[in-house]
Amino acid sequence: MFRTIERVLRDTHAGAKTEHGAPTQIERLLGAPTHQALLKHDGFWPAQGPSQNLLGLRESLQVREAGSIYEVTGERLAVADTSAEQIPPLGYAIAQLHGVYILAHARDGVILVDMHAAHERTTYERMKTALQSGAVPTQPLLVPIAVELSVADADLAEEHADVFRQAGLDVVRSGPAGVRIGAVPAMLKQLDAAELLRTLINELREHGATRRLDEALNELLGTIACHSAVRANRLLSIPEMNALLREMERTVRSDQCNHGRPTWTYVSMTDLDRLFLRGR
């Protein structure tokens, strides 16, 4: 029996097909959807998760400027205790894959996180919370940014100046076809404000001004969050990746980005063992 198994395994290689042209078992396993049971909860994780202090990384690390997500300096941190009861819900970061995904050591498996989608969601929720508490804190610019527009777009920007201001963007008419940006959201002061303003104006032109104010503001915040989220191929340190994971655990609805895409997925040890035909 063992010789038969060895012969079958030897003949099975990447791209191989069965004699009927059907996918091999390995291909079927690789094409199978990963375990999604942990994505069922709207509220996400219980509040009583283990403290990030286990890593020596202070929970006070918060999202800062868009251009430098979670600015953290220091050496790469090692996981001090990886026993199941000590691992946070989204685990500990191990590596960054192709500048796009975070690979994390989790309870009984691994977790893959789309870092752009996750950062976009956490940024959006923080800005929305700030807006609900009054207004998004702004950072005045030492030198206002001059933005050249068409006359029609300048009219549109002036008409919606109050909406922009509530979203943390101070826009003032400076001429027939121009505006000045005098302040940006404090938490996102490194973003390209001129490009963002043009995008927002295009959306206002496309969707019109008939929407309710709160809907318009949520659209603006979503666009701002998308523009400010960390981009693909931006290399993150282990502390930065862990800070994002901890922020996700504290953020409601962080299992989906603003466009409805999943931000992370879980692969259990059982799934991994099945891929390598372990236990057979």
Secondary structure as GFF3:
##gff-version 3
##sequence-region A 1 280
A	DSSP	alpha_helix	2	11	.	.	.	ID=ss1
A	DSSP	alpha_helix	25	31	.	.	.	ID=ss2
A	DSSP	three_ten_helix	37	39	.	.	.	ID=ss3
A	DSSP	three_ten_helix	52	55	.	.	.	ID=ss4
A	DSSP	three_ten_helix	66	68	.	.	.	ID=ss5
A	DSSP	three_ten_helix	84	86	.	.	.	ID=ss6
A	DSSP	beta_strand	92	97	.	.	.	ID=ss7
A	DSSP	beta_strand	101	106	.	.	.	ID=ss8
A	DSSP	beta_strand	109	114	.	.	.	ID=ss9
A	DSSP	alpha_helix	115	132	.	.	.	ID=ss10
A	DSSP	beta_strand	138	148	.	.	.	ID=ss11
A	DSSP	alpha_helix	151	159	.	.	.	ID=ss12
A	DSSP	alpha_helix	161	166	.	.	.	ID=ss13
A	DSSP	beta_strand	170	175	.	.	.	ID=ss14
A	DSSP	beta_strand	178	185	.	.	.	ID=ss15
A	DSSP	three_ten_helix	186	188	.	.	.	ID=ss16
A	DSSP	alpha_helix	193	207	.	.	.	ID=ss17
A	DSSP	alpha_helix	213	228	.	.	.	ID=ss18
A	DSSP	alpha_helix	238	250	.	.	.	ID=ss19
A	DSSP	beta_strand	264	268	.	.	.	ID=ss20
A	DSSP	alpha_helix	269	275	.	.	.	ID=ss21
###
